[in-house]
Amino acid sequence: MRNHVMSPLAIELIVPTLRLTLQHSRWQYCTLALVFSPFKQKEEEEEGDGSGGEMAGSRLERFGTVFSRVRDLMRSGVIQKADKPIWYDVYQVFPPKREPLYVKQQSRPAVNKKDPVPEIFYREDEVRAKFYEQYGTGPRPLDLSNPNFVSTCQRFVTKFYELRNHSDLSDSALFEETGKALLPEGVVLKRRGAVPAKSSRDAVLDWKLTDMMAELQNAASSPSTQNPAEPELPMPTQS
């Protein structure tokens, strides 16, 4: 490997010129001719550590820079170290502040700020949870087509807090009183899983059905309802 010895004055004059040339001129496209030329890849051991030769890097202009592609070609042996460009050593000693990449990297600072989301839980949600646990959705289904529809649960919660502002009862006792206060408004709440009691109307229907079944059985078992025997025809007499 040949050593290039340059004076400090020459370096001070060359470095600004090379930086402008590498960033704004067509040196990158001139070097691409070397990158895409059909050189035969050679395997050589690298000097120093004695490890095997490496493959050349990406030859697409959108990845890497002119320096990185020439460096990889030198490592893989496609370009001999004696044939490296004159600006290679200067670039290696005085790299630019920003690498001339085709695709600019997004320098977005990483923020590791933790922003925990607090749990949104209102006081009336306790009343709603207890209402749905005991009464379900209520006697009336939800009418989503009506924008002014008020569910049974919301009416229960509103009445619960109205009574709470004017009474000193506990929450469990106030819960029961709220269900009773809704009865005059036509809201009848039934507990979930409770067996409905039979009304007087159901008892009358059962009594009538029992009588009808008994009459049908008696009619089927009586002999009068059976098919009568065919009457015997009189024999014709001889004259």
C-alpha positions as a Markdown table, in Angstrom:
| # | Residue | x | y | z |
|---|---|---|---|---|
| 1 | Met | 0.0 | 0.0 | 0.0 |
| 2 | Arg | 1.4 | 3.4 | -1.0 |
| 3 | Asn | 1.5 | 6.1 | 1.6 |
| 4 | His | 0.4 | 9.6 | 0.4 |
| 5 | Val | 2.2 | 12.3 | 2.4 |
| 6 | Met | 0.6 | 15.7 | 2.0 |
| 7 | Ser | 1.6 | 18.9 | 3.7 |
| 8 | Pro | -0.9 | 20.6 | 6.1 |
| 9 | Leu | -1.2 | 23.6 | 3.7 |
| 10 | Ala | -2.2 | 21.3 | 0.8 |
| 11 | Ile | -4.7 | 19.5 | 3.0 |
| 12 | Glu | -6.3 | 22.8 | 4.1 |
| 13 | Leu | -6.6 | 23.8 | 0.4 |
| 14 | Ile | -7.9 | 20.4 | -0.8 |
| 15 | Val | -10.4 | 19.5 | 1.9 |
| 16 | Pro | -12.9 | 22.3 | 1.2 |
| 17 | Thr | -12.7 | 21.6 | -2.5 |
| 18 | Leu | -13.3 | 17.9 | -2.0 |
| 19 | Arg | -16.2 | 18.4 | 0.3 |
| 20 | Leu | -18.0 | 20.6 | -2.2 |
| 21 | Thr | -17.1 | 18.2 | -5.0 |
| 22 | Leu | -18.4 | 15.2 | -3.2 |
| 23 | Gln | -21.7 | 16.9 | -2.1 |
| 24 | His | -22.6 | 19.1 | -5.1 |
| 25 | Ser | -20.7 | 17.8 | -8.2 |
| 26 | Arg | -21.1 | 14.6 | -10.2 |
| 27 | Trp | -18.3 | 12.7 | -8.5 |
| 28 | Gln | -20.9 | 10.2 | -7.2 |
| 29 | Tyr | -22.2 | 9.4 | -10.7 |
| 30 | Cys | -18.6 | 9.1 | -12.0 |
| 31 | Thr | -17.8 | 6.6 | -9.4 |
| 32 | Leu | -20.9 | 4.6 | -10.2 |
| 33 | Ala | -19.3 | 3.7 | -13.4 |
| 34 | Leu | -16.7 | 1.8 | -11.4 |
| 35 | Val | -19.3 | 0.2 | -9.2 |
| 36 | Phe | -21.3 | -1.2 | -12.1 |
| 37 | Ser | -18.4 | -2.2 | -14.3 |
| 38 | Pro | -18.0 | -5.9 | -14.8 |
| 39 | Phe | -15.0 | -6.5 | -12.7 |
| 40 | Lys | -14.3 | -10.1 | -11.6 |
| 41 | Gln | -14.5 | -10.5 | -7.9 |
| 42 | Lys | -11.3 | -11.7 | -6.3 |
| 43 | Glu | -10.8 | -13.3 | -2.9 |
| 44 | Glu | -8.0 | -11.8 | -0.9 |
| 45 | Glu | -7.2 | -11.9 | 2.7 |
| 46 | Glu | -7.4 | -8.6 | 4.5 |
| 47 | Glu | -4.2 | -7.1 | 5.8 |
| 48 | Gly | -3.9 | -7.1 | 9.6 |
| 49 | Asp | -6.3 | -9.7 | 11.0 |
| 50 | Gly | -5.8 | -12.4 | 8.3 |
| 51 | Ser | -9.6 | -13.0 | 7.9 |
| 52 | Gly | -11.1 | -13.9 | 4.6 |
| 53 | Gly | -12.3 | -11.4 | 2.0 |
| 54 | Glu | -15.8 | -9.9 | 2.4 |
| 55 | Met | -18.4 | -9.5 | -0.3 |
| 56 | Ala | -19.1 | -6.1 | -1.8 |
| 57 | Gly | -21.9 | -4.1 | -0.3 |
| 58 | Ser | -25.0 | -2.9 | -2.1 |
| 59 | Arg | -24.3 | -1.4 | -5.5 |
| 60 | Leu | -27.6 | 0.5 | -5.7 |
| 61 | Glu | -27.1 | 4.2 | -5.5 |
| 62 | Arg | -29.9 | 4.7 | -3.0 |
| 63 | Phe | -28.1 | 2.7 | -0.4 |
| 64 | Gly | -24.8 | 3.9 | 1.0 |
| 65 | Thr | -22.4 | 6.6 | -0.2 |
| 66 | Val | -19.6 | 6.7 | -2.7 |
| 67 | Phe | -17.1 | 6.2 | 0.0 |
| 68 | Ser | -18.9 | 3.1 | 1.5 |
| 69 | Arg | -19.2 | 1.5 | -2.0 |
| 70 | Val | -15.6 | 2.1 | -2.9 |
| 71 | Arg | -14.6 | 0.8 | 0.6 |
| 72 | Asp | -16.6 | -2.4 | 0.1 |
| 73 | Leu | -15.2 | -2.9 | -3.4 |
| 74 | Met | -11.7 | -2.6 | -2.0 |
| 75 | Arg | -12.5 | -5.1 | 0.8 |
| 76 | Ser | -13.9 | -7.6 | -1.6 |
| 77 | Gly | -11.0 | -7.2 | -4.0 |
| 78 | Val | -12.8 | -5.8 | -7.0 |
| 79 | Ile | -10.7 | -2.6 | -6.7 |
| 80 | Gln | -7.1 | -2.9 | -5.8 |
| 81 | Lys | -5.9 | -0.8 | -2.9 |
| 82 | Ala | -3.2 | 0.6 | -5.2 |
| 83 | Asp | -5.9 | 1.8 | -7.6 |
| 84 | Lys | -8.1 | 3.6 | -5.0 |
| 85 | Pro | -9.2 | 7.2 | -5.8 |
| 86 | Ile | -7.0 | 10.0 | -4.6 |
| 87 | Trp | -9.8 | 11.5 | -2.5 |
| 88 | Tyr | -10.3 | 8.2 | -0.5 |
| 89 | Asp | -7.7 | 9.0 | 2.2 |
| 90 | Val | -8.8 | 12.6 | 2.5 |
| 91 | Tyr | -12.4 | 11.5 | 2.9 |
| 92 | Gln | -11.5 | 8.9 | 5.5 |
| 93 | Val | -9.5 | 11.5 | 7.5 |
| 94 | Phe | -12.0 | 14.4 | 7.1 |
| 95 | Pro | -15.5 | 12.9 | 6.6 |
| 96 | Pro | -18.3 | 15.4 | 5.9 |
| 97 | Lys | -20.7 | 16.4 | 8.6 |
| 98 | Arg | -23.6 | 14.8 | 6.7 |
| 99 | Glu | -23.1 | 11.8 | 4.5 |
| 100 | Pro | -24.3 | 12.5 | 0.9 |
| 101 | Leu | -27.1 | 9.8 | 1.0 |
| 102 | Tyr | -29.7 | 9.5 | -1.7 |
| 103 | Val | -32.4 | 8.8 | 0.9 |
| 104 | Lys | -32.0 | 11.2 | 3.8 |
| 105 | Gln | -32.4 | 9.6 | 7.2 |
| 106 | Gln | -35.2 | 11.0 | 9.3 |
| 107 | Ser | -33.5 | 12.5 | 12.4 |
| 108 | Arg | -36.5 | 12.3 | 14.7 |
| 109 | Pro | -35.5 | 12.3 | 18.3 |
| 110 | Ala | -36.7 | 9.3 | 20.2 |
| 111 | Val | -38.9 | 10.2 | 23.1 |
| 112 | Asn | -39.2 | 7.7 | 25.9 |
| 113 | Lys | -41.8 | 9.7 | 27.8 |
| 114 | Lys | -44.3 | 7.6 | 29.6 |
| 115 | Asp | -47.9 | 8.8 | 29.3 |
| 116 | Pro | -50.1 | 6.5 | 31.3 |
| 117 | Val | -53.8 | 6.8 | 30.5 |
| 118 | Pro | -55.8 | 7.1 | 33.7 |
| 119 | Glu | -58.8 | 4.8 | 34.2 |
| 120 | Ile | -62.1 | 6.7 | 33.4 |
| 121 | Phe | -64.5 | 5.6 | 36.1 |
| 122 | Tyr | -67.5 | 7.7 | 37.3 |
| 123 | Arg | -69.3 | 7.4 | 40.5 |
| 124 | Glu | -72.6 | 6.5 | 38.9 |
| 125 | Asp | -71.0 | 3.6 | 37.1 |
| 126 | Glu | -71.2 | 1.7 | 40.5 |
| 127 | Val | -74.9 | 2.2 | 40.5 |
| 128 | Arg | -75.1 | 1.1 | 36.8 |
| 129 | Ala | -73.0 | -2.0 | 37.4 |
| 130 | Lys | -75.3 | -3.0 | 40.4 |
| 131 | Phe | -78.4 | -2.3 | 38.3 |
| 132 | Tyr | -77.3 | -4.6 | 35.4 |
| 133 | Glu | -76.2 | -7.2 | 37.9 |
| 134 | Gln | -79.6 | -7.4 | 39.6 |
| 135 | Tyr | -82.1 | -6.3 | 36.9 |
| 136 | Gly | -80.3 | -6.8 | 33.6 |
| 137 | Thr | -81.3 | -4.4 | 30.8 |
| 138 | Gly | -84.7 | -3.7 | 32.4 |
| 139 | Pro | -88.2 | -4.4 | 31.1 |
| 140 | Arg | -87.9 | -2.2 | 28.0 |
| 141 | Pro | -85.3 | -2.9 | 25.2 |
| 142 | Leu | -83.0 | -0.2 | 24.1 |
| 143 | Asp | -84.4 | 1.9 | 21.2 |
| 144 | Leu | -81.4 | 3.2 | 19.3 |
| 145 | Ser | -83.6 | 4.7 | 16.6 |
| 146 | Asn | -85.0 | 7.3 | 19.0 |
| 147 | Pro | -82.4 | 10.0 | 19.9 |
| 148 | Asn | -84.5 | 11.1 | 22.9 |
| 149 | Phe | -84.8 | 7.6 | 24.3 |
| 150 | Val | -83.9 | 7.2 | 28.0 |
| 151 | Ser | -83.0 | 3.7 | 29.1 |
| 152 | Thr | -84.4 | 2.2 | 32.3 |
| 153 | Cys | -80.9 | 2.1 | 33.8 |
| 154 | Gln | -80.5 | 5.8 | 33.2 |
| 155 | Arg | -83.8 | 6.6 | 34.8 |
| 156 | Phe | -82.8 | 4.4 | 37.8 |
| 157 | Val | -79.5 | 6.2 | 38.2 |
| 158 | Thr | -81.2 | 9.7 | 38.0 |
| 159 | Lys | -83.8 | 8.7 | 40.5 |
| 160 | Phe | -81.1 | 7.2 | 42.8 |
| 161 | Tyr | -79.2 | 10.4 | 43.0 |
| 162 | Glu | -82.4 | 12.4 | 43.5 |
| 163 | Leu | -83.2 | 10.4 | 46.5 |
| 164 | Arg | -79.7 | 10.4 | 47.8 |
| 165 | Asn | -79.7 | 14.2 | 48.0 |
| 166 | His | -82.7 | 14.2 | 50.2 |
| 167 | Ser | -82.1 | 11.1 | 52.4 |
| 168 | Asp | -79.4 | 9.7 | 54.7 |
| 169 | Leu | -80.0 | 6.0 | 53.8 |
| 170 | Ser | -77.1 | 3.7 | 52.9 |
| 171 | Asp | -76.5 | 2.8 | 49.4 |
| 172 | Ser | -78.0 | -0.7 | 49.6 |
| 173 | Ala | -81.2 | 0.6 | 51.2 |
| 174 | Leu | -81.4 | 3.5 | 48.8 |
| 175 | Phe | -81.0 | 1.0 | 45.9 |
| 176 | Glu | -84.2 | -0.7 | 47.1 |
| 177 | Glu | -86.0 | 2.5 | 47.6 |
| 178 | Thr | -85.2 | 3.7 | 44.1 |
| 179 | Gly | -86.9 | 0.6 | 42.6 |
| 180 | Lys | -90.0 | 1.3 | 44.7 |
| 181 | Ala | -90.0 | 5.0 | 43.7 |
| 182 | Leu | -90.1 | 4.0 | 40.0 |
| 183 | Leu | -93.3 | 2.0 | 40.4 |
| 184 | Pro | -95.6 | 5.0 | 40.1 |
| 185 | Glu | -93.9 | 5.9 | 36.9 |
| 186 | Gly | -94.8 | 2.6 | 35.4 |
| 187 | Val | -91.3 | 1.0 | 35.7 |
| 188 | Val | -91.6 | -2.5 | 37.1 |
| 189 | Leu | -88.2 | -4.1 | 37.8 |
| 190 | Lys | -87.7 | -7.8 | 38.0 |
| 191 | Arg | -84.7 | -9.4 | 39.4 |
| 192 | Arg | -82.6 | -11.7 | 37.1 |
| 193 | Gly | -83.2 | -15.4 | 37.6 |
| 194 | Ala | -86.3 | -14.9 | 39.7 |
| 195 | Val | -89.3 | -17.2 | 38.9 |
| 196 | Pro | -92.3 | -15.0 | 38.2 |
| 197 | Ala | -95.3 | -15.6 | 40.5 |
| 198 | Lys | -98.5 | -16.9 | 39.0 |
| 199 | Ser | -101.3 | -14.3 | 38.7 |
| 200 | Ser | -105.0 | -14.9 | 39.3 |
| 201 | Arg | -105.5 | -14.8 | 35.5 |
| 202 | Asp | -103.1 | -17.7 | 35.1 |
| 203 | Ala | -104.9 | -19.7 | 37.7 |
| 204 | Val | -108.2 | -19.2 | 35.9 |
| 205 | Leu | -106.7 | -20.3 | 32.6 |
| 206 | Asp | -105.3 | -23.5 | 34.3 |
| 207 | Trp | -108.7 | -24.3 | 35.8 |
| 208 | Lys | -110.5 | -23.9 | 32.5 |
| 209 | Leu | -107.9 | -26.1 | 30.7 |
| 210 | Thr | -108.3 | -28.8 | 33.4 |
| 211 | Asp | -112.0 | -28.8 | 33.0 |
| 212 | Met | -111.8 | -29.0 | 29.2 |
| 213 | Met | -109.4 | -32.0 | 29.4 |
| 214 | Ala | -111.6 | -33.8 | 31.9 |
| 215 | Glu | -114.7 | -33.3 | 29.7 |
| 216 | Leu | -112.8 | -34.6 | 26.6 |
| 217 | Gln | -111.7 | -37.7 | 28.5 |
| 218 | Asn | -115.3 | -38.4 | 29.8 |
| 219 | Ala | -116.7 | -38.0 | 26.3 |
| 220 | Ala | -114.1 | -40.4 | 24.9 |
| 221 | Ser | -114.8 | -43.1 | 27.5 |
| 222 | Ser | -118.6 | -43.0 | 27.6 |
| 223 | Pro | -120.4 | -45.8 | 25.5 |
| 224 | Ser | -122.9 | -43.4 | 24.0 |
| 225 | Thr | -120.2 | -41.8 | 22.0 |
| 226 | Gln | -119.1 | -45.1 | 20.5 |
| 227 | Asn | -120.1 | -46.1 | 17.0 |
| 228 | Pro | -123.7 | -47.7 | 17.2 |
| 229 | Ala | -124.2 | -51.1 | 15.7 |
| 230 | Glu | -125.8 | -51.2 | 12.2 |
| 231 | Pro | -129.5 | -52.1 | 12.4 |
| 232 | Glu | -130.5 | -55.4 | 11.0 |
| 233 | Leu | -132.6 | -55.3 | 7.8 |
| 234 | Pro | -135.8 | -57.3 | 7.9 |
| 235 | Met | -135.9 | -60.4 | 5.7 |
| 236 | Pro | -138.2 | -60.2 | 2.8 |
| 237 | Thr | -141.3 | -62.5 | 3.2 |
| 238 | Gln | -142.6 | -64.7 | 0.4 |
| 239 | Ser | -146.1 | -64.0 | -0.7 |
